[in-house]
Amino acid sequence: MSEHPDEKLKKLVNSSGFPLQIAISHHIYATWQTVGWKVILNEHPWQHPESGDSGFIDLVVEDYHKTQVMVVECKRVRDTEWIFLIPKENPNPRAHVNTWFTYTKNGATKQFSWVNLTSDPSSYESEFCIVHGQDPKAKPMLERTAAELIDSTEALAFEELSIKKDESEFLRIYTNVIVTTADLKICKFNPEDISLSNGEISTTKFESVPWIRFRKSLTPRPAKLKGATTVTEVAKANERTVFVVNSENFLTFLKEWELGKIPISLYQ
């Protein structure tokens, strides 16, 4: 019996990532009163003023106070795990986050850069991710997606600054988030358990997590770091945090999100 034409069309629709993006937007809208975030941009075009790269932001969600936004990339995958390596047997959850901070007052830009803050919910942090079926010769998918997301966040910050710079005061904090249907797992191990002869780990512990901090140097553009004297300092300044969140846990992530105390120096 041949397949009904509508079933073929439905499979085609479901092969794209748009249904996930629409579903996330819908659930954020439906829980606005309890979760405290709303979608303000959908499929928003961006172009980075420095690199010239361009694209579309899936979603931008804004908090109740209109001072924080999350720039969201939706990644729908089928029946797969993203495995993040944690080279410590007993790692501690991390609270640090590298986020974009814009602050202007009376027409003067006081802060317009990436800064390090703290945030809840805490999570594990990793700079290594393994995705099943990934082409070993190609640039890793997560790094590629995260780098583009960071560019889009910077582009949005530039765009909003051009609109808001003449206001008496403007504060905006931008956080990078990838929301995915992948099962997120961490792999804990002791580096001493890696064989130097074959590069394999002898003992591992796996654990599913609702979200994780993916942090590493993700931009080829040199950091605007004053007083840097070593390449290590520059590399550290180029590190960015991208939260990777399982789609079923994204509303919980939004509800629990809270930045720590912001240093007074960022307002001066």
N, C-alpha and C positions, 0 to 999 in steps of 0.2 A: 504494500500500500504506500503510495507516494505521500510525501510530507506536504501538509497544507501550506500554501504560499505564505500565509500570515506567520506561520511558525518559523519559516526561513527568515522573514523580515524581522521577527522578534529576536532571533539569534544574532542577526546583524546588529541590531540596536544594542543588545546586551554584550556584544563583543567590544563595544566602546566604553570609555570611562565616564561618559556623560551621565548615565543613570545614577552612579554613585555620587557624583558632584551635586546632582539635583536632590538626591535623598538627604545628603548632609545639610544642604541649604534649607530644605523643608523642615528637618528636625530642629535646627537652630531656631528657625522662625517660630515653630510650635512651642518651644520651651523658653522663649525670650523672657517671660515673667519670672521663671524659676532659676534659669541658668545665668541670665544677665548679659548675654551677648547677642548681637544681631548681625545679619549679613548686610553690608553696605555696598559691596561691589561684587559683580559676577561676570566672569569672562572679560576682565578689564585689560585693555591693551596697554603695554608698557614698552618704553625704549630707554635704554640706559644712556645718559648724556655723555659718559666718558668712553664706554666700549662700543656704543652704537648697536649693541645686541638688542633684540626685541622679542616680544612674545605676548602671551596672555596669562594673566593671573586667574586661577580658577575661582577662588573666593577670597574676599577680605572681610573679616568679621571684627566688629568693634564692641568694646565693653560699655557698660552702663554709663560710665563717667566720660566717655568719648576721648579718653587720653591714651588708651592702648588699642592696638589692632594686631591681629594675627593674619599673616599672609599665608594662605593655605593652598597647597598643591595636593590634588586627589589622585591616588594611584590605585587603580583596581587591578588586582592580579588574581589568578585562579589557583586554588589548592597548592599554595607554596608557603615556605617559611623564609623569613629574613633572619639570618643568624648573626648576632653581634658578638664579637670576641671580647672577653673580659679577662686579660691575663693576670688575674689574681684569684686565689681560692676563696677569699673572704672579702669581697669588695664592699665599700660603703656607698650608699646612695649619695648622689651629688645634688647640690642646690644651685651651683653656679650656672649662669647663662650669659652668653654674649648676644646682645640685642642692640638694635639701632635706636638712638636717642636723639630726638629733635627738640630743642627748646629755643624759642625766640621771645624777646621782650622789647616793646617799643621800637620795633623795626630792626633790632640788632639780633643777629644769630649768636646765641650764647653756646649752643652745643649742637653739632650736626655730625655724628659719627657713631661707630660701633663702640659700645661700652660693656664692661663686665658688671653684672648685678647678680642678685640671688633671687630664686623663685621657688614656690611650691606649685604643684607637687614635686617632691624630690624624685629622682630616678637614677638608674644606672647610667653610666656614660661610656661611650665607646668610639673609637676611630676606625674600626674595622668591621665591615659587613660582608657576608657571603650570601649570595642569592642563587638558588638552584637554577641551572640551565643558562647561566650568564656566559656570554662569549668571553673566554679568557684573554683574547687579543684586543677586545674593545675596552674603552674606558668604563669602569664600573658604573652600573646604572644608578645606584644611590648617589654616588659622588657627582655624577652628571646632573641628576635632578636637583640635588641640593645646591650645586653651584648656580644653576639657572634660577632657582628660587631666591637665592641671596641677591643676585643681580636684579630680579624683579622687585625685591623689597627696597633696595637702594633706589631704583627708578621711581617707585611710588613715593618714597621719602622726598626725592627731588621735586616731584610733581606737586606734592602737598605744600612743600616749602614755598614754591613759586606762587601758590594761591594764598597762603596764610601769613607770609613773612611781614606784611604790613599791619597785622592785627596787634593789639596792645600786648597780648600774651598768647603763645601757642605752645602746647606740650603734646608730644606724640611719641609713643614707644612702640616699636615694631618687633614682632617675634615671628620666626620662620617655623612653619609646621608642614610636615608631610603626613597626610592621613591615608592609610592604606588598608586594604582588606587582607593583607598578608598576616600570617601568624608570626608575631615577633618573639624571638627566642634569644636568650643570652647563653653563651658558652663560657663557663668559668673553668679556669685551669691554672696551674702553676707553670710559669715559663721554664722551670727546671725540668718539667716533664716532657719537653719537646726534644726529640732526638735530633742531634746534629747530623746524623748519617742519612736520615730520610726525611727530616722536616715534619714528622708526624707527632701528634700529642698522644701520650699513652693513657692519660686519665682526664676525663672531662665530666662536668656537671651541667646539665641543660635545664633551663627554666623559662617558662612563658611569662612575658611581661606585657602590661597594657600600653606602655609607652617607654621611650628611652631617649636620652640626649645623644645625638650624633655630632661629635665635635672634632674638627680637624681644620687644617689650612685648606680652604676650598676656593680661593680666588687667586688668579695669577697676577692681579694688580697689586703692586707693592703698597703696604700699609703706610699711611701718613703718620709716621711715628717720629716725634721730635726726640732728638738725643739718642737715637739708636746707635749702638757701637758694634753690634754683632749680628750676624745673619740669624742667630737663634732668637734674638729679640724681635726681629722683623717677622720671622716665622710664627712666633707666639702671637704677635699682634694681628696676624692674618687668620688666626683661628676664628671660626664661626660656629655657633650652635644652631643645629636644626633639630627640632623635636620630631621624632617619628612616632606616630600614634596609631594604634589599631582602630579601625573605623567604628567598631562597636563600643569603644571606650572614649570616643572623642567628646561627647557631651559631659561625661564625668571629668575629663581633663579640663574642659572649659570651666566647669562649676568649681573645681578645686584650685584653679589658677589664681595665684596671688604673688605679686612682686614683693621682694623684701624692701627694707628701708633704702631710699635713694640718697646717695651722698649729696650734701649741700653744695659741693664743688661743681656739680653738673648744672647748677642753676646760675653760676657766676660767670 
